[in-house]
């Protein structure tokens, strides 16, 4: 069995810096288009794998009732700090998405930025979908994005390094992805470095095992766990069909 070390203290503390160009406002605009199409009266949202709160805080600013769940307390601690800075209050829970229980249901459950890809076995995926289904109101929706299988196979991920400067410190992230075609996963080995005045302050490794999906596969799992209808789109689109140039796929499950 492959072991994962992910979302530890160093990764979490530097997460927002490495993804500072991620456009949460645009993504929340996209989510609202999906809400309008599938659930125009949606008011309550459960953000699964909310991380440092990028989507959660923006949706809260727009007037939604939002609750967040993440497995990493380090990520939630940063989300709490950001909410304080924005004068926002929101309940956050540190829990695994396969077995959390908030004892209530929501109009919409979202899980953004490939969180469902961490459900890298059929058992974990099914458990997560069943648990999420039980937390959705009648006629509610489950909206998430994942890596799109055909494109991953045609254009496999490659080694890449990313450098960021923060307060005279150089942050470096090396990623080394290993494609496993048979199991539909990519094991991404990360190395994080922080340098200051030419010296290394820390070096830490993490391994993230991320699953990629095919539409018929994900539709089958969702339907087996009670969802009546499943639609798939290229990420950030509602009008186009998926093509081999789309790395990310949006999935909408209707209860």
C-alpha atoms as one frame of an Amber mdcrd trajectory, in Angstrom:
protein
   0.000   0.000   0.000   1.349   3.447  -0.937   1.668   5.866   1.957   1.039
   9.568   1.657   2.442  12.437   3.624   0.470  15.542   2.706  -0.604  18.987
   3.879   1.840  19.181   6.751   2.913  22.362   8.503   5.489  23.549   5.938
   3.270  22.841   2.918   0.278  24.523   4.551   2.214  27.610   5.645   3.416
  28.165   2.067   0.310  26.961   0.235  -1.197  30.374  -0.474   2.128  31.709
  -1.702   2.519  28.927  -4.269  -1.081  29.355  -5.433  -1.286  33.147  -5.179
  -2.338  33.374  -8.845  -5.326  31.083  -8.350  -8.417  33.171  -9.126 -10.889
  32.306  -6.368 -13.200  35.144  -7.372 -13.535  33.788 -10.916 -14.036  30.264
  -9.606 -16.773  31.423  -7.237 -18.406  33.268 -10.145 -18.383  29.925 -11.948
 -19.850  28.170  -8.930 -22.665  30.708  -8.796 -23.445  30.007 -12.457 -23.733
  26.336 -11.544 -25.935  27.206  -8.554 -28.180  29.272 -10.824 -28.524  26.420
 -13.301 -29.026  23.562 -10.865 -30.184  25.056  -7.581 -31.106  28.773  -7.895
 -32.377  29.011  -4.308 -29.210  27.570  -2.771 -28.226  29.262   0.470 -26.291
  26.724   2.544 -22.965  25.328   1.337 -20.631  22.694   2.729 -17.066  23.138
   1.478 -15.312  19.756   1.562 -11.520  20.042   1.612 -11.775  23.795   2.178
  -8.028  24.145   2.774  -6.978  27.693   3.634 -10.469  28.996   2.848 -10.095
  30.528  -0.610 -13.552  29.563  -1.881 -15.181  29.502   1.546 -14.311  33.097
   2.425 -15.352  34.453  -0.969 -18.701  32.613  -0.854 -19.276  33.815   2.691
 -18.704  37.395   1.516 -21.438  36.828  -1.070 -23.978  36.023   1.601 -24.022
  32.233   1.663 -24.051  30.183   4.826 -20.852  28.172   4.547 -19.260  25.463
   6.679 -15.822  24.017   5.932 -14.190  20.639   6.426 -10.549  19.713   5.918
  -8.325  16.881   7.058  -5.365  19.190   7.773  -5.561  21.242  10.955  -2.625
  23.285   9.665  -4.702  24.390   6.670  -7.689  25.167   8.901  -5.543  27.267
  11.238  -4.585  29.465   8.274  -8.217  29.643   7.152  -9.179  30.832  10.634
  -6.521  33.561  10.523  -7.746  34.737   7.130 -11.358  34.795   8.335 -10.349
  36.937  11.305  -8.586  39.333   8.923 -11.794  39.541   6.862 -14.065  39.795
   9.931 -15.816  36.570   8.908 -17.091  33.849  11.183 -17.554  30.327   9.909
 -17.558  26.868  11.479 -14.639  24.689  10.425 -14.201  20.993  11.183 -11.059
  18.893  11.015 -12.245  15.567   9.645 -11.876  13.002   6.894 -14.439  13.390
   4.110 -15.198   9.676   4.111 -16.621   9.654   7.639 -17.407  13.184   8.888
 -20.848  13.785  10.413 -22.183  17.310  10.905 -25.708  16.040  11.594 -27.363
  18.345   9.061 -27.868  18.727   5.316 -26.914  21.467   2.848 -28.276  22.846
  -0.410 -24.911  22.355  -2.102 -21.734  20.480  -1.251 -18.628  21.675  -3.077
 -15.179  20.095  -3.215 -12.777  22.192  -5.234  -9.210  21.973  -6.516  -9.074
  18.209  -7.122  -9.897  17.241  -3.537 -11.878  14.217  -4.751  -8.765  13.054
  -6.560  -7.371  12.108  -3.155 -10.059   9.429  -3.008  -7.632   7.195  -4.873
  -9.236   3.814  -4.236 -12.745   2.699  -5.185 -13.512   2.060  -1.528 -12.539
   5.558  -0.404 -14.351   7.143  -3.337 -17.556   5.254  -2.644 -17.419   5.998
   1.094 -16.889   9.708   0.416 -19.732   9.903  -2.125 -22.125   8.076   0.197
 -21.247  10.317   3.136 -21.544  13.469   1.053 -24.893  12.320  -0.375 -26.220
  12.000   3.182 -25.309  15.643   3.866 -27.213  17.073   0.869 -30.796  18.338
   0.980 -33.469  16.841  -1.262 -32.768  17.988  -4.856 -29.446  19.456  -3.726
 -26.159  19.194  -5.575 -22.616  17.956  -5.244 -20.154  20.036  -7.299 -16.475
  19.173  -7.621 -13.565  19.175 -10.036 -11.065  16.412 -10.831  -8.318  15.622
 -13.311  -9.767  14.466 -16.631  -8.413  11.016 -17.467  -8.078  11.181 -21.269
  -6.001  14.366 -21.098  -3.784  13.057 -18.300  -2.966  10.035 -20.473  -2.395
  12.081 -23.633  -0.459  14.863 -21.914   1.105  13.337 -18.774   2.351  15.633
 -15.998   6.089  16.278 -15.948   8.698  17.428 -13.466   8.465  21.096 -12.624
   9.982  23.552 -10.164   8.409  26.716  -8.843  10.150  29.584  -7.077   8.557
  32.366  -5.041  10.080  35.235  -3.064   8.483  36.177   0.263  10.019  38.609
   2.770  13.561  38.125   1.413  13.141  34.374   1.586  13.153  32.122  -1.464
  10.523  29.378  -1.492  11.184  26.505  -3.871   8.887  23.613  -4.697  10.063
  20.708  -6.841   7.395  18.281  -8.064   8.146  14.872  -9.551   4.964  13.138
 -10.821   4.859   9.399 -11.466   2.001   8.198 -13.662   0.344   4.867 -12.830
  -1.916   4.123 -15.806  -3.377   0.885 -14.450  -4.553   2.375 -11.144  -5.574
   5.767 -12.631  -3.322   7.690 -10.253  -0.422  10.112 -10.310   1.943  10.017
  -7.351   3.359  13.514  -7.016   6.503  13.726  -4.902   7.073  17.257  -3.630
  10.196  18.758  -2.123   9.860  22.132  -0.394  12.841  24.356   0.333  13.125
  27.703   2.056  16.334  29.626   1.476  17.545  32.799   3.128  20.867  34.500
   2.355  21.928  31.433   0.404  21.286  29.056   3.310  18.533  26.430   3.545
  16.159  27.087   6.457  14.244  23.868   5.893  13.695  21.093   3.380  10.638
  18.872   3.569   9.149  16.147   1.371   5.521  15.236   0.787   3.875  12.613
  -1.398   0.395  13.206  -2.866  -1.410  10.370  -4.638  -4.028  11.887  -6.934
  -6.551   9.957  -8.980  -7.733  10.992 -12.429 -11.233  10.145 -13.631 -13.248
   9.309 -16.706 -16.861  10.558 -17.031 -18.491   7.129 -17.186 -16.470   5.969
 -14.197 -17.422   8.876 -11.945 -21.035   8.787 -13.151 -21.278   5.131 -12.214
 -19.939   5.677  -8.695 -22.190   8.676  -8.044 -25.292   6.915  -9.366 -24.539
   3.849  -7.246 -24.516   6.146  -4.220 -27.924   7.679  -4.940 -27.360  10.618
  -7.270 -30.097  10.757  -9.922 -28.266  12.753 -12.581 -24.608  13.513 -13.256
 -23.310  16.183 -15.637 -19.680  16.794 -16.632 -18.084  19.928 -18.095 -14.651
  21.332 -18.782 -13.617  23.214 -15.659 -14.835  26.855 -15.703 -17.245  26.152
 -18.584 -20.936  25.349 -18.921 -21.303  25.481 -22.687 -18.457  23.360 -24.072
 -17.903  19.615 -24.321 -14.882  17.967 -22.769 -11.910  17.573 -25.107  -8.407
  16.141 -24.900  -7.109  19.636 -24.078  -9.093  19.872 -20.820  -6.990  18.864
 -17.833  -9.752  19.506 -15.318 -13.336  18.294 -15.345 -16.257  19.750 -13.391
 -18.775  17.209 -12.121 -22.299  18.009 -10.892 -24.275  15.355  -9.075 -27.980
  15.974  -8.537 -29.670  14.265  -5.600
